[in-house]
């Protein structure tokens, strides 16, 4: 069993910047060396358009924020592009001296509310990123005909491995469109061109489950461990954090009940907990996550006991 000790909320948006009005969604970590970490997050302006910013912490005193970005490291894309309505961080990885930020980009729809796809940005300097392309790194096809996003990326044995959210279908329910999505797996030789022969990694398990998102995978010995968000289960209609294990990164066994981390009785994470980012540091395992309102109430931190 995983008993996570909540250390509380460590960051929420308090800013006079017009690009950072609300939300600190989908925390994503870049190690800075020593005990310092940069946490990228998605934040919204008054029009609900999202940009990516960051804050920095010393893990020994995580409530003391050391630095907050004053300008976006990545703003929304050009009008008409796949990410003109907003961008959210998803995964940071450094490889061959280059710093990559995989992100979620979305634009608004008509028959359905929105479309999300995977973008890639490359660091320019220490505090900003440039788009690798104005297009997503993969587009819709017969394997992913709706939208797909939220990638987690590992590089192993000369392969880039990706676990990501994939939409199964949209349906009309109670007069509006409802999405159903789970988690798939794909590989690439370079982190840019993907095989597009994805396999289902985490499928629906509960009768009314319809949303499984934000996979976070780490390798621990011979096992792959994954944390993710899921909703509409016996634990409640809103998001909870789930867990699965795999010996090969492809075939997974869900063990959601092993995660002893639940919404609080009141406060910032009393309604839901979601979007986990798990990382190890100096023999301890930490989890950054969001609470109520899909990041509206900020970022919290927990440590595995």
C-alpha positions in Angstrom: 0.0 0.0 0.0 1.1 3.6 -0.7 0.4 5.9 2.2 1.0 9.4 1.0 1.4 12.2 3.5 0.0 15.5 2.3 2.3 18.4 2.8 -0.4 20.8 1.8 -0.9 23.4 -1.0 2.5 24.9 -2.0 1.5 27.3 -4.8 -1.4 29.1 -6.3 -1.7 32.0 -8.8 -1.5 35.4 -7.1 -0.5 37.8 -9.9 -1.2 41.1 -11.5 -0.1 39.7 -14.9 -2.8 39.6 -17.4 -1.7 36.2 -18.7 -1.7 34.6 -15.2 -5.1 35.2 -13.7 -6.2 31.8 -12.5 -5.2 28.1 -12.3 -1.8 26.3 -11.9 -2.7 23.1 -13.7 -0.7 20.0 -14.6 2.5 20.5 -12.6 5.6 19.3 -14.5 9.1 19.1 -13.0 12.5 20.1 -14.3 15.4 19.3 -11.9 17.7 22.3 -11.4 20.4 20.5 -9.5 20.8 20.0 -5.8 17.5 20.2 -4.0 16.0 22.8 -6.4 13.2 22.1 -8.9 11.4 24.1 -11.4 7.6 23.4 -11.7 6.0 24.3 -15.0 2.2 24.8 -14.9 -0.7 25.9 -17.1 -2.3 29.2 -16.2 -5.2 31.1 -17.7 -6.0 34.7 -18.6 -9.4 36.3 -18.2 -10.5 34.8 -21.5 -9.6 31.2 -20.3 -6.7 31.1 -22.7 -3.8 29.1 -21.1 -0.1 29.8 -21.2 2.8 28.0 -19.5 4.6 29.5 -16.5 6.8 28.2 -13.7 7.8 28.5 -10.1 10.8 27.2 -8.4 11.3 25.5 -5.0 13.8 23.9 -2.7 12.3 20.5 -1.8 13.4 21.0 1.8 11.2 24.0 2.2 8.6 23.7 -0.7 6.2 26.4 0.6 8.9 29.1 0.1 8.6 29.9 -3.6 12.0 31.1 -4.9 11.1 32.3 -8.3 8.0 32.8 -10.4 8.1 33.5 -14.1 7.0 37.0 -15.1 6.3 36.2 -18.7 5.1 32.9 -20.3 7.7 30.3 -21.2 5.2 29.3 -23.9 2.1 31.3 -24.9 -0.9 30.1 -27.0 -0.2 29.5 -30.7 -1.1 31.6 -33.7 -4.7 32.1 -34.6 -6.0 29.0 -36.4 -3.3 26.6 -35.2 -3.9 23.5 -33.0 -2.9 25.4 -29.8 -4.4 28.9 -30.4 -6.8 28.5 -27.4 -4.2 27.4 -24.8 -1.2 25.3 -23.8 -0.5 23.1 -20.8 2.8 21.4 -19.8 2.9 17.7 -19.9 6.5 16.3 -19.7 10.0 17.7 -19.5 13.0 15.7 -20.6 16.6 16.6 -21.3 18.5 14.6 -23.9 21.8 15.1 -25.7 22.1 18.6 -24.2 18.7 19.8 -25.3 15.8 20.5 -23.0 12.4 19.4 -24.4 8.9 20.4 -23.1 6.1 18.2 -24.4 2.8 20.0 -24.0 -0.9 19.9 -24.6 -2.3 22.3 -27.1 -5.9 22.9 -27.8 -8.4 24.9 -29.8 -12.1 25.2 -29.6 -14.6 23.3 -31.6 -18.2 23.5 -32.8 -19.7 20.1 -32.8 -17.5 19.2 -29.7 -16.2 21.7 -27.2 -12.4 21.3 -27.9 -9.6 19.3 -29.6 -6.3 18.5 -27.8 -3.1 17.5 -29.4 0.6 17.0 -28.4 3.0 19.8 -29.1 6.8 20.0 -28.6 8.8 23.0 -27.6 12.6 23.3 -27.3 14.3 25.5 -24.7 16.0 28.7 -25.8 18.0 30.0 -22.9 17.1 29.3 -19.3 13.5 30.5 -19.1 11.7 30.2 -22.4 10.9 27.7 -25.1 10.3 27.8 -28.8 7.9 25.6 -30.7 9.5 22.8 -32.6 6.7 23.1 -35.1 3.5 25.1 -35.4 1.8 21.7 -35.9 1.4 18.9 -33.4 4.1 16.2 -33.5 1.4 13.7 -34.5 -2.0 14.2 -36.0 -5.3 12.3 -36.0 -5.4 8.9 -37.8 -7.5 5.8 -37.6 -5.8 4.8 -34.4 -6.5 8.1 -32.7 -9.4 9.7 -34.7 -10.6 12.2 -32.1 -7.9 13.8 -29.9 -4.9 12.7 -27.9 -2.6 14.5 -25.4 -1.0 14.4 -21.9 2.2 12.6 -22.9 4.7 11.1 -20.5 8.0 10.4 -22.2 10.9 8.2 -21.2 14.1 7.4 -23.2 15.3 3.9 -22.8 17.5 1.5 -24.9 17.6 3.9 -27.8 13.8 4.3 -27.9 11.5 7.1 -26.9 8.5 5.7 -25.1 5.3 7.6 -24.7 2.2 7.0 -22.7 -0.6 9.4 -23.5 -4.3 10.1 -23.3 -6.3 8.9 -26.2 -10.0 9.6 -26.9 -12.2 6.6 -27.7 -15.3 8.5 -28.6 -17.6 11.4 -28.1 -21.3 10.9 -27.3 -24.4 13.1 -27.0 -25.6 12.9 -23.4 -28.2 15.3 -21.9 -27.9 17.7 -24.8 -24.1 18.0 -24.8 -21.0 16.2 -26.1 -19.2 13.9 -23.7 -15.7 12.6 -24.2 -14.3 9.1 -23.3 -10.6 8.7 -23.1 -8.0 6.2 -21.7 -4.2 5.7 -21.9 -2.2 4.3 -24.8 1.5 3.6 -25.5 3.6 4.3 -28.5 7.3 4.4 -29.5 9.6 6.6 -31.5 13.3 6.5 -32.7 13.8 10.3 -32.1 11.0 11.6 -29.9 9.4 13.4 -32.8 8.2 10.8 -35.4 6.0 8.2 -33.7 5.2 4.7 -35.0 1.4 5.4 -34.8 0.7 1.8 -34.0 -0.3 2.5 -30.4 -1.4 -0.1 -27.8 -3.9 0.4 -25.0 -2.0 0.6 -21.7 -4.7 1.6 -19.1 -8.3 0.8 -20.1 -11.6 1.5 -18.5 -12.3 -0.6 -15.4 -15.3 0.7 -13.6 -18.9 0.7 -15.0 -19.2 4.4 -15.4 -15.6 5.4 -15.9 -15.0 7.7 -18.9 -11.8 9.6 -18.3 -8.3 8.4 -17.6 -5.6 11.1 -18.0 -2.2 12.5 -17.2 0.0 9.3 -17.0 3.2 9.6 -15.0 5.6 6.7 -15.4 8.8 5.9 -13.6 11.1 2.9 -13.8 11.8 1.3 -10.4 14.1 -1.7 -10.7 12.5 -4.1 -13.1 9.1 -2.6 -12.8 7.4 0.3 -14.5 5.1 2.3 -12.2 2.4 4.6 -13.4 0.2 7.1 -11.6 -2.7 8.7 -13.4 -6.1 10.5 -12.9 -9.4 8.7 -13.3 -13.0 9.7 -12.7 -16.5 8.2 -12.4 -15.7 5.2 -10.1 -17.0 3.8 -6.8 -14.8 6.4 -5.1 -16.7 9.3 -6.7 -17.7 11.1 -9.9 -14.7 13.5 -9.7 -11.0 12.8 -10.3 -9.0 10.5 -8.1 -5.4 9.3 -8.5 -4.9 5.7 -9.7 -1.9 3.4 -9.9 -0.7 0.5 -12.1 2.4 -1.7 -12.5 4.0 -3.3 -15.5 7.0 -5.5 -16.3 7.4 -4.2 -19.8 5.6 -0.8 -20.0 3.0 -2.2 -22.3 0.8 -4.6 -20.3 -0.4 -3.0 -17.1 -2.2 -4.2 -13.9 -4.4 -1.5 -12.3 -4.0 -1.3 -8.5 -5.9 1.9 -7.8 -6.8 0.8 -4.2 -3.1 0.9 -3.3 -3.0 4.7 -3.5 -3.9 6.0 0.0 -4.4 9.6 -1.1 -7.9 11.0 -1.0 -9.7 14.4 -1.1 -9.5 16.3 2.2 -12.6 16.9 4.3 -12.5 20.6 3.3 -10.2 23.1 1.6 -8.4 23.3 -1.6 -8.4 19.6 -2.5 -11.7 18.5 -0.9 -13.6 17.9 -4.2 -11.0 16.1 -6.3 -7.3 15.3 -6.7 -5.8 14.9 -10.1 -2.9 15.3 -12.5 -0.1 13.6 -10.5 3.6 14.1 -11.2 5.7 11.6 -9.2 9.5 11.9 -8.8 12.2 10.5 -6.6 14.9 12.6 -4.8 17.5 11.6 -2.2 15.7 8.4 -1.3 12.2 9.9 -1.0 9.3 9.8 -3.4 7.2 12.9 -4.0 4.0 13.7 -5.8 2.8 17.0 -7.1 -0.9 17.2 -7.9 -3.9 19.5 -8.4 -7.0 19.8 -6.3 -10.4 21.4 -6.9 -11.3 22.9 -10.2 -8.7 21.1 -12.4 -5.9 23.4 -11.1 -8.0 26.4 -10.1 -6.9 26.0 -6.4 -3.2 25.4 -7.2 -0.6 22.8 -6.6 -0.1 20.5 -3.7 2.8 18.2 -2.6 2.7 14.8 -0.9 5.5 12.4 0.1 5.3 8.7 0.3 5.7 7.5 3.9 
